[in-house]
Amino acid sequence: MDSFNYFSPTEFVFGEDRENEVGKLAKKYGATKMLHRLSCEIRSYSESHRFS
C-alpha cells in the first residue's frame, strides 16, 4: 500500500432537538448542501433548502 494522508474535518452534533441547529451549522461552514440523519431517516438538504 502506498503512503498517504487523509484529512477530513468533520463536526458531529449529538443530542435531543439538535436538528434545530442545522441552519446555524450550515451557515457557519458556508455550506450549500448537508446530509442530516435523524433517527432512521436520512434527509438531504440542498441549495433549494433555506438555511436560516
HTML snippet that shows the backbone in 3Dmol.js (N, CA, C, O; Angstrom):
<script src="https://3Dmol.org/build/3Dmol-min.js"></script>
<div id="view" style="width:600px;height:400px;position:relative"></div>
<script>
const pdb = `
ATOM      1  N   MET A   1       0.842  -1.179   0.000  1.00  0.00           N
ATOM      2  CA  MET A   1       0.000   0.000   0.000  1.00  0.00           C
ATOM      3  C   MET A   1       0.885   1.239   0.000  1.00  0.00           C
ATOM      4  O   MET A   1       1.881   1.299   0.721  1.00  0.00           O
ATOM      5  N   ASP A   2       0.523   2.211  -0.798  1.00  0.00           N
ATOM      6  CA  ASP A   2       1.250   3.478  -0.830  1.00  0.00           C
ATOM      7  C   ASP A   2       0.904   4.310   0.402  1.00  0.00           C
ATOM      8  O   ASP A   2      -0.198   4.222   0.944  1.00  0.00           O
ATOM      9  N   SER A   3       1.855   5.107   0.823  1.00  0.00           N
ATOM     10  CA  SER A   3       1.604   6.022   1.938  1.00  0.00           C
ATOM     11  C   SER A   3       0.720   7.165   1.470  1.00  0.00           C
ATOM     12  O   SER A   3       0.812   7.597   0.321  1.00  0.00           O
ATOM     13  N   PHE A   4      -0.139   7.655   2.360  1.00  0.00           N
ATOM     14  CA  PHE A   4      -0.982   8.794   2.007  1.00  0.00           C
ATOM     15  C   PHE A   4      -1.439   9.494   3.277  1.00  0.00           C
ATOM     16  O   PHE A   4      -1.367   8.937   4.373  1.00  0.00           O
ATOM     17  N   ASN A   5      -1.905  10.710   3.113  1.00  0.00           N
ATOM     18  CA  ASN A   5      -2.524  11.482   4.189  1.00  0.00           C
ATOM     19  C   ASN A   5      -3.994  11.643   3.848  1.00  0.00           C
ATOM     20  O   ASN A   5      -4.352  11.825   2.684  1.00  0.00           O
ATOM     21  N   TYR A   6      -4.832  11.576   4.845  1.00  0.00           N
ATOM     22  CA  TYR A   6      -6.268  11.777   4.674  1.00  0.00           C
ATOM     23  C   TYR A   6      -6.719  12.790   5.717  1.00  0.00           C
ATOM     24  O   TYR A   6      -6.571  12.564   6.918  1.00  0.00           O
ATOM     25  N   PHE A   7      -7.265  13.894   5.256  1.00  0.00           N
ATOM     26  CA  PHE A   7      -7.720  14.954   6.156  1.00  0.00           C
ATOM     27  C   PHE A   7      -9.201  15.181   5.900  1.00  0.00           C
ATOM     28  O   PHE A   7      -9.595  15.507   4.780  1.00  0.00           O
ATOM     29  N   SER A   8     -10.013  15.014   6.914  1.00  0.00           N
ATOM     30  CA  SER A   8     -11.453  15.171   6.764  1.00  0.00           C
ATOM     31  C   SER A   8     -12.030  15.853   8.000  1.00  0.00           C
ATOM     32  O   SER A   8     -12.472  15.183   8.933  1.00  0.00           O
ATOM     33  N   PRO A   9     -12.024  17.178   8.006  1.00  0.00           N
ATOM     34  CA  PRO A   9     -12.586  17.871   9.169  1.00  0.00           C
ATOM     35  C   PRO A   9     -14.104  17.660   9.217  1.00  0.00           C
ATOM     36  O   PRO A   9     -14.821  18.000   8.276  1.00  0.00           O
ATOM     37  N   THR A  10     -14.564  17.107  10.300  1.00  0.00           N
ATOM     38  CA  THR A  10     -15.976  16.780  10.447  1.00  0.00           C
ATOM     39  C   THR A  10     -16.450  17.173  11.828  1.00  0.00           C
ATOM     40  O   THR A  10     -15.747  16.968  12.817  1.00  0.00           O
ATOM     41  N   GLU A  11     -17.628  17.732  11.893  1.00  0.00           N
ATOM     42  CA  GLU A  11     -18.227  18.050  13.181  1.00  0.00           C
ATOM     43  C   GLU A  11     -19.473  17.200  13.338  1.00  0.00           C
ATOM     44  O   GLU A  11     -20.392  17.281  12.523  1.00  0.00           O
ATOM     45  N   PHE A  12     -19.507  16.390  14.375  1.00  0.00           N
ATOM     46  CA  PHE A  12     -20.671  15.582  14.685  1.00  0.00           C
ATOM     47  C   PHE A  12     -21.405  16.245  15.838  1.00  0.00           C
ATOM     48  O   PHE A  12     -20.795  16.614  16.841  1.00  0.00           O
ATOM     49  N   VAL A  13     -22.714  16.394  15.692  1.00  0.00           N
ATOM     50  CA  VAL A  13     -23.528  17.044  16.717  1.00  0.00           C
ATOM     51  C   VAL A  13     -24.580  16.038  17.175  1.00  0.00           C
ATOM     52  O   VAL A  13     -25.393  15.574  16.374  1.00  0.00           O
ATOM     53  N   PHE A  14     -24.562  15.703  18.464  1.00  0.00           N
ATOM     54  CA  PHE A  14     -25.482  14.725  19.016  1.00  0.00           C
ATOM     55  C   PHE A  14     -26.347  15.359  20.092  1.00  0.00           C
ATOM     56  O   PHE A  14     -25.927  16.307  20.756  1.00  0.00           O
ATOM     57  N   GLY A  15     -27.547  14.840  20.261  1.00  0.00           N
ATOM     58  CA  GLY A  15     -28.383  15.277  21.370  1.00  0.00           C
ATOM     59  C   GLY A  15     -29.812  15.549  20.950  1.00  0.00           C
ATOM     60  O   GLY A  15     -30.123  15.724  19.772  1.00  0.00           O
ATOM     61  N   GLU A  16     -30.660  15.579  21.948  1.00  0.00           N
ATOM     62  CA  GLU A  16     -32.072  15.816  21.711  1.00  0.00           C
ATOM     63  C   GLU A  16     -32.303  17.213  21.148  1.00  0.00           C
ATOM     64  O   GLU A  16     -31.760  18.199  21.648  1.00  0.00           O
ATOM     65  N   ASP A  17     -33.117  17.279  20.103  1.00  0.00           N
ATOM     66  CA  ASP A  17     -33.510  18.534  19.440  1.00  0.00           C
ATOM     67  C   ASP A  17     -32.350  19.284  18.795  1.00  0.00           C
ATOM     68  O   ASP A  17     -32.490  20.468  18.488  1.00  0.00           O
ATOM     69  N   ARG A  18     -31.229  18.641  18.586  1.00  0.00           N
ATOM     70  CA  ARG A  18     -30.077  19.309  17.976  1.00  0.00           C
ATOM     71  C   ARG A  18     -30.290  19.560  16.486  1.00  0.00           C
ATOM     72  O   ARG A  18     -29.592  20.379  15.887  1.00  0.00           O
ATOM     73  N   GLU A  19     -31.261  18.851  15.881  1.00  0.00           N
ATOM     74  CA  GLU A  19     -31.533  19.087  14.460  1.00  0.00           C
ATOM     75  C   GLU A  19     -31.995  20.518  14.209  1.00  0.00           C
ATOM     76  O   GLU A  19     -31.962  20.993  13.074  1.00  0.00           O
ATOM     77  N   ASN A  20     -32.422  21.197  15.257  1.00  0.00           N
ATOM     78  CA  ASN A  20     -32.829  22.603  15.126  1.00  0.00           C
ATOM     79  C   ASN A  20     -31.643  23.514  14.828  1.00  0.00           C
ATOM     80  O   ASN A  20     -31.833  24.677  14.474  1.00  0.00           O
ATOM     81  N   GLU A  21     -30.428  23.001  14.966  1.00  0.00           N
ATOM     82  CA  GLU A  21     -29.225  23.787  14.722  1.00  0.00           C
ATOM     83  C   GLU A  21     -28.674  23.621  13.306  1.00  0.00           C
ATOM     84  O   GLU A  21     -27.617  24.169  12.991  1.00  0.00           O
ATOM     85  N   VAL A  22     -29.361  22.885  12.459  1.00  0.00           N
ATOM     86  CA  VAL A  22     -28.858  22.597  11.113  1.00  0.00           C
ATOM     87  C   VAL A  22     -28.528  23.876  10.348  1.00  0.00           C
ATOM     88  O   VAL A  22     -27.453  23.988   9.759  1.00  0.00           O
ATOM     89  N   GLY A  23     -29.433  24.823  10.354  1.00  0.00           N
ATOM     90  CA  GLY A  23     -29.202  26.069   9.630  1.00  0.00           C
ATOM     91  C   GLY A  23     -28.002  26.835  10.149  1.00  0.00           C
ATOM     92  O   GLY A  23     -27.207  27.361   9.369  1.00  0.00           O
ATOM     93  N   LYS A  24     -27.871  26.898  11.458  1.00  0.00           N
ATOM     94  CA  LYS A  24     -26.754  27.605  12.088  1.00  0.00           C
ATOM     95  C   LYS A  24     -25.417  26.957  11.715  1.00  0.00           C
ATOM     96  O   LYS A  24     -24.448  27.648  11.399  1.00  0.00           O
ATOM     97  N   LEU A  25     -25.378  25.621  11.756  1.00  0.00           N
ATOM     98  CA  LEU A  25     -24.148  24.907  11.409  1.00  0.00           C
ATOM     99  C   LEU A  25     -23.811  25.063   9.926  1.00  0.00           C
ATOM    100  O   LEU A  25     -22.650  25.245   9.563  1.00  0.00           O
ATOM    101  N   ALA A  26     -24.821  24.991   9.087  1.00  0.00           N
ATOM    102  CA  ALA A  26     -24.582  25.139   7.647  1.00  0.00           C
ATOM    103  C   ALA A  26     -24.009  26.520   7.345  1.00  0.00           C
ATOM    104  O   ALA A  26     -23.060  26.656   6.571  1.00  0.00           O
ATOM    105  N   LYS A  27     -24.581  27.516   7.949  1.00  0.00           N
ATOM    106  CA  LYS A  27     -24.122  28.886   7.747  1.00  0.00           C
ATOM    107  C   LYS A  27     -22.686  29.062   8.248  1.00  0.00           C
ATOM    108  O   LYS A  27     -21.883  29.755   7.622  1.00  0.00           O
ATOM    109  N   LYS A  28     -22.373  28.428   9.379  1.00  0.00           N
ATOM    110  CA  LYS A  28     -21.038  28.518   9.978  1.00  0.00           C
ATOM    111  C   LYS A  28     -19.957  28.074   9.005  1.00  0.00           C
ATOM    112  O   LYS A  28     -18.879  28.667   8.957  1.00  0.00           O
ATOM    113  N   TYR A  29     -20.242  27.035   8.230  1.00  0.00           N
ATOM    114  CA  TYR A  29     -19.259  26.489   7.306  1.00  0.00           C
ATOM    115  C   TYR A  29     -19.486  26.918   5.861  1.00  0.00           C
ATOM    116  O   TYR A  29     -18.778  26.454   4.966  1.00  0.00           O
ATOM    117  N   GLY A  30     -20.454  27.791   5.616  1.00  0.00           N
ATOM    118  CA  GLY A  30     -20.725  28.248   4.255  1.00  0.00           C
ATOM    119  C   GLY A  30     -21.287  27.152   3.375  1.00  0.00           C
ATOM    120  O   GLY A  30     -21.115  27.182   2.156  1.00  0.00           O
ATOM    121  N   ALA A  31     -21.962  26.180   3.983  1.00  0.00           N
ATOM    122  CA  ALA A  31     -22.473  25.030   3.234  1.00  0.00           C
ATOM    123  C   ALA A  31     -23.687  25.392   2.395  1.00  0.00           C
ATOM    124  O   ALA A  31     -24.501  26.238   2.765  1.00  0.00           O
ATOM    125  N   THR A  32     -23.776  24.731   1.270  1.00  0.00           N
ATOM    126  CA  THR A  32     -24.979  24.824   0.444  1.00  0.00           C
ATOM    127  C   THR A  32     -25.690  23.482   0.414  1.00  0.00           C
ATOM    128  O   THR A  32     -26.828  23.390  -0.046  1.00  0.00           O
ATOM    129  N   LYS A  33     -25.016  22.425   0.911  1.00  0.00           N
ATOM    130  CA  LYS A  33     -25.621  21.094   0.982  1.00  0.00           C
ATOM    131  C   LYS A  33     -25.224  20.448   2.295  1.00  0.00           C
ATOM    132  O   LYS A  33     -24.121  20.661   2.799  1.00  0.00           O
ATOM    133  N   MET A  34     -26.139  19.653   2.847  1.00  0.00           N
ATOM    134  CA  MET A  34     -25.859  18.995   4.111  1.00  0.00           C
ATOM    135  C   MET A  34     -26.647  17.699   4.163  1.00  0.00           C
ATOM    136  O   MET A  34     -27.794  17.646   3.719  1.00  0.00           O
ATOM    137  N   LEU A  35     -26.041  16.663   4.700  1.00  0.00           N
ATOM    138  CA  LEU A  35     -26.725  15.402   4.926  1.00  0.00           C
ATOM    139  C   LEU A  35     -27.036  15.329   6.410  1.00  0.00           C
ATOM    140  O   LEU A  35     -26.144  15.429   7.253  1.00  0.00           O
ATOM    141  N   HIS A  36     -28.305  15.154   6.716  1.00  0.00           N
ATOM    142  CA  HIS A  36     -28.765  15.201   8.093  1.00  0.00           C
ATOM    143  C   HIS A  36     -29.440  13.882   8.407  1.00  0.00           C
ATOM    144  O   HIS A  36     -30.391  13.503   7.723  1.00  0.00           O
ATOM    145  N   ARG A  37     -28.974  13.174   9.421  1.00  0.00           N
ATOM    146  CA  ARG A  37     -29.574  11.893   9.788  1.00  0.00           C
ATOM    147  C   ARG A  37     -30.339  12.063  11.086  1.00  0.00           C
ATOM    148  O   ARG A  37     -29.791  12.485  12.105  1.00  0.00           O
ATOM    149  N   LEU A  38     -31.607  11.728  11.025  1.00  0.00           N
ATOM    150  CA  LEU A  38     -32.477  11.821  12.188  1.00  0.00           C
ATOM    151  C   LEU A  38     -33.148  10.473  12.375  1.00  0.00           C
ATOM    152  O   LEU A  38     -33.900  10.026  11.509  1.00  0.00           O
ATOM    153  N   SER A  39     -32.884   9.830  13.486  1.00  0.00           N
ATOM    154  CA  SER A  39     -33.427   8.513  13.776  1.00  0.00           C
ATOM    155  C   SER A  39     -33.044   7.565  12.643  1.00  0.00           C
ATOM    156  O   SER A  39     -31.856   7.389  12.371  1.00  0.00           O
ATOM    157  N   CYS A  40     -34.002   6.963  11.989  1.00  0.00           N
ATOM    158  CA  CYS A  40     -33.709   6.037  10.891  1.00  0.00           C
ATOM    159  C   CYS A  40     -33.904   6.711   9.539  1.00  0.00           C
ATOM    160  O   CYS A  40     -33.784   6.060   8.502  1.00  0.00           O
ATOM    161  N   GLU A  41     -34.196   7.975   9.537  1.00  0.00           N
ATOM    162  CA  GLU A  41     -34.409   8.708   8.295  1.00  0.00           C
ATOM    163  C   GLU A  41     -33.119   9.400   7.878  1.00  0.00           C
ATOM    164  O   GLU A  41     -32.307   9.782   8.721  1.00  0.00           O
ATOM    165  N   ILE A  42     -32.941   9.557   6.589  1.00  0.00           N
ATOM    166  CA  ILE A  42     -31.840  10.366   6.081  1.00  0.00           C
ATOM    167  C   ILE A  42     -32.466  11.457   5.226  1.00  0.00           C
ATOM    168  O   ILE A  42     -33.191  11.180   4.270  1.00  0.00           O
ATOM    169  N   ARG A  43     -32.179  12.684   5.579  1.00  0.00           N
ATOM    170  CA  ARG A  43     -32.707  13.823   4.836  1.00  0.00           C
ATOM    171  C   ARG A  43     -31.548  14.544   4.180  1.00  0.00           C
ATOM    172  O   ARG A  43     -30.521  14.782   4.816  1.00  0.00           O
ATOM    173  N   SER A  44     -31.703  14.888   2.932  1.00  0.00           N
ATOM    174  CA  SER A  44     -30.663  15.612   2.230  1.00  0.00           C
ATOM    175  C   SER A  44     -31.109  17.053   2.047  1.00  0.00           C
ATOM    176  O   SER A  44     -32.150  17.320   1.448  1.00  0.00           O
ATOM    177  N   TYR A  45     -30.323  17.968   2.562  1.00  0.00           N
ATOM    178  CA  TYR A  45     -30.602  19.389   2.415  1.00  0.00           C
ATOM    179  C   TYR A  45     -29.743  19.913   1.274  1.00  0.00           C
ATOM    180  O   TYR A  45     -28.541  19.651   1.230  1.00  0.00           O
ATOM    181  N   SER A  46     -30.341  20.639   0.367  1.00  0.00           N
ATOM    182  CA  SER A  46     -29.586  21.154  -0.768  1.00  0.00           C
ATOM    183  C   SER A  46     -29.745  22.648  -0.855  1.00  0.00           C
ATOM    184  O   SER A  46     -30.306  23.283   0.039  1.00  0.00           O
ATOM    185  N   GLU A  47     -29.243  23.210  -1.948  1.00  0.00           N
ATOM    186  CA  GLU A  47     -29.288  24.657  -2.139  1.00  0.00           C
ATOM    187  C   GLU A  47     -30.712  25.181  -2.117  1.00  0.00           C
ATOM    188  O   GLU A  47     -30.943  26.338  -1.764  1.00  0.00           O
ATOM    189  N   SER A  48     -31.668  24.343  -2.492  1.00  0.00           N
ATOM    190  CA  SER A  48     -33.060  24.787  -2.529  1.00  0.00           C
ATOM    191  C   SER A  48     -33.657  24.913  -1.128  1.00  0.00           C
ATOM    192  O   SER A  48     -34.695  25.551  -0.955  1.00  0.00           O
ATOM    193  N   HIS A  49     -33.009  24.310  -0.127  1.00  0.00           N
ATOM    194  CA  HIS A  49     -33.488  24.406   1.254  1.00  0.00           C
ATOM    195  C   HIS A  49     -32.867  25.640   1.902  1.00  0.00           C
ATOM    196  O   HIS A  49     -31.650  25.817   1.860  1.00  0.00           O
ATOM    197  N   ARG A  50     -33.670  26.463   2.481  1.00  0.00           N
ATOM    198  CA  ARG A  50     -33.166  27.699   3.090  1.00  0.00           C
ATOM    199  C   ARG A  50     -32.556  27.414   4.452  1.00  0.00           C
ATOM    200  O   ARG A  50     -33.217  26.855   5.327  1.00  0.00           O
ATOM    201  N   PHE A  51     -31.317  27.791   4.632  1.00  0.00           N
ATOM    202  CA  PHE A  51     -30.676  27.705   5.935  1.00  0.00           C
ATOM    203  C   PHE A  51     -30.848  29.047   6.612  1.00  0.00           C
ATOM    204  O   PHE A  51     -30.441  30.074   6.070  1.00  0.00           O
ATOM    205  N   SER A  52     -31.443  29.049   7.784  1.00  0.00           N
ATOM    206  CA  SER A  52     -31.671  30.333   8.470  1.00  0.00           C
ATOM    207  C   SER A  52     -30.602  30.590   9.486  1.00  0.00           C
ATOM    208  O   SER A  52     -30.627  31.620  10.161  1.00  0.00           O
TER     209      SER A  52
END
`;
const viewer = $3Dmol.createViewer("view");
viewer.addModel(pdb, "pdb");
viewer.setStyle({}, {cartoon: {color: "spectrum"}});
viewer.zoomTo();
viewer.render();
</script>
